[in-house]
Amino acid sequence: MLADQRQGRPGNARAASLSSEPIPVDLLTIRAPAPDWFRWAISHPGQSQFVMVAGCRIHYLHWARAPARPGERGLLFVHGGGAHSHWWSYIAPYFTRDFCVAAIDLSGMGDSGRRAHYNSELRAEEIRAVIAAAQLGERPFVIGHSFGGFMTMKVASQYGDTLGGAVIVDSPIRSPEEEARHPLTRPPMGNRRVYETFDAALARFRLMPEQPCDNPFIVEFIGRHSLKRAEGGWVWKFGSEAMGSRRFGEPVREYLQAVGCRAALIFGGKCALVSRETASYMSSLMGPRAPVVEVPEARHHVMLDQPLGFVAALRMLLDSWMRTESAEGSGPPRATRDN
């Protein structure tokens, strides 16, 4: 997620006309030193694609399985609030050996279109439409971070029988008792300012909730892909209205309890949003068969803080689920819960 709390001239970005002109490659090229694993990953970019969903143009990135095989299994990555599909661009290539992979831009964010109104029902349909358009095969896996994790819960609660599994990454659902002791507040997120230059905008890129990150090359990469041209300069790739307070009224606890496929939680060991108490409560909602994986030294943005650790954890989960499917000789059963 990103935020810019310095709003500048109120409302000027809202009125600015956006441009579809491609951003020069030089502006998307990171300057920070980066390790070979990261350079390798971003040298295998996803193919940009679009699909129409309820009158809105939805963008996604697509990575074909290498080598391609008939009936290939698929993964869909879903970004957090105010984010976009490129948050997964350095993660997705590590799964193309075994899967066809896609990463969605939810409506109102990234390179997708804007809507007059937003809700989880529409976002669930967007996820399903990208699964179909990207040809992710039967029983694909959906992996959602933060806000995207809540949308993953939603689609898995309604259409879980069509999924192989849902992986929730650091999406906090607290017990009533923990929420009463430490209530979460809505983070300040804004994008009303138009920046005269790309570099001026990039300098204002912030993770939200704010946190340190030991991988500045990843933060820079994401920041460079978070901007688009507008009349008079540059703006962020998300609409403030797409992150309205409505999402805080969603019955996400019910969504998680109703997930109709295998489910798992990955969370950061140093996360300020998902404590071990929160993880334990979410585990009780998912049931005893749902793995809960803590990634050491990771904060809320797990795949930024410990990217290779995240890849390893996710590979382990998916491999375990697919081996179980093979042993059972059928699709994944509904998770067993204690009642």
Residue, then its C-alpha position, 0 to 999 in steps of 0.5 A: m500500500l502507498a500513501d501521500q499525506r501531503q495533499g498539495r492543491p486539493g482536488n487537482a488530480r481528480a480533475a486532471s485527465l489521465s494519459s494512456e501514453p506508456i511510461p518510458v522504460d528509463l523511468l521504470t528502471i531501478r537505480a538502487p543496487a539489487p541482488d541477482w535473484f531480483r534482477w532475474a525475476i524482473s527480467h521475466p515480466g508479465q504480459s499486460q492484459f485486460v478483461m471487462v467486468a461489469g462495465c469496468r476494464i480490469h487489468y492483469l499481468h500474465w506469466a505463462r507456465a514454462p514449459a507450457r503443458p496441457g491442463e496447467r494449474g494456475l495461481l492468481f495474486v491479489h494486491g493490497g489497498g492502494a497497490h497494484s499487480h506489480w507488487w508481485s512482479y518479482i515473486a510471480p516468476y518463481f512459480t512459473r515452473d509449476f503454474c500459469v500465473a496472473a496478478i490482478d489490478l482491482s478496480g480503482m487501482g493500478d491500470s484498471g478502470r474506475r467505478a462509481h461505486y465499489n464493493s467486495e461483490l464486484r471485486a470477487e467477480e473481477i477475480r473470477a473474470v481474471i481467473a477465466a481470462a488468464q486460463l488458470g485452469e481448474r481449481p486455481f489457487v488465490i493468494g491475497h495480501s492485506f486488503g487483497g486477502f479480504m477480497t480473497m476471503k470473499v471469493a473463496s466464501q462464495y466460490g470456494d468449490t471452484l478453487g484449489g485453495a486460498v492463501i491469506v497474507d497478513s490480513p488482520i481479523r482480530s477477536p472482539e477482545e483484542e479489537a477492544r484493547h487495540p482498535l485499528t484505525r483507518p490509515p490516511m491515504g490520499n492521491r489528490r496531488v499532481y506532481e510536476t515531475f516523475d522524480a518529485a512524485l517518486a520521492r513521496f512514495r511511502l509504504m502504508p502502514e509506514q514501516p522500515c524495509d531492508n530491501p530498498f530496491i523492491v520499494e523503488f521498483i514498486g514506487r516506479h510502477s505506482l505512477k501514471r501520467a496526467e494533465g500537468g504531471w504525474v499522479w498515483k495509480f489509485g483512486s481515493e474513493a476505491m479505498g473508502s471506509r465501506r471496506f471496514g464495514e465488510p463482514v470479513r470474519e464471516y467470509l473467512q469462516a465460510v471459505g469453501c476450500r483449503a485456506a492458509l494464513i501467512f503473516g509477518g513475525k514483526c507485523a504491527l497488524v497481525s499479532r500472534e494473538t490475531a493469527s491464533y484467532m484467525s486460525s480458530l475461524m479457519g479450522p484446525r486443518a488450515p496452516v498458519v505460517e509466521v515469516p521471521e523478520a517480516r512486517h506487514h509487507v511480507m513479500l517486501d521484507q522477506p521475499l525469498g522466505f515468502v516464496a519458500a513458504l508459499r511453495m511449501l503450502l501449495d506443494s503440500w495441498m497438491r500432494t494431498e489432492s493427488a493422494e486423495g485422488s479428488g479435488p480438495p475437500r472443504a476445510t474441517r472446523d470445530n463447532 
